[in-house]
Amino acid sequence: MDVPINPIILPPANNPEKEKNWLQKSLHKWLNEEFITEEINRDIAERTAQVFMRQRMEGENDLGCLMIAIIIEMKSFDFSESFYGEFEIANSVSDLLVKSLDFDKYCGQ
């Protein structure tokens, strides 16, 4: 019998602006290190952090829902000058958040 995977629920956002700044800085660093440093990486990180902060301020704590919101809202972002797309960005945000919580992303524990 299949056992469903429990969702990853983030703690409530006590300081969304601090979370936004952390995510923007962390994502920008990741983008620059993953391939090559590009000017557009700053814009991607800034826009993604804005989406994330707004979702958190609206009370969203489910990591899966946050990823979907990032994918949907980043569809309108022009990635033509980048190696990335909305799915890579949402996945990287998920990885960054999971690492920040010391959560084992492979075992779900």
Secondary structure, 3 states (H helix, E strand, C coil): CCCCCCCCECCCCCCHHHHHHHHHHHHHHHHHHHCCCCCHHHHHHHHHHHHHHHHHHCCCCEHHHHHHHHHHHHCCCCCCCCCCCHHHHHHHHHHHHHHHCCCCCCCCC
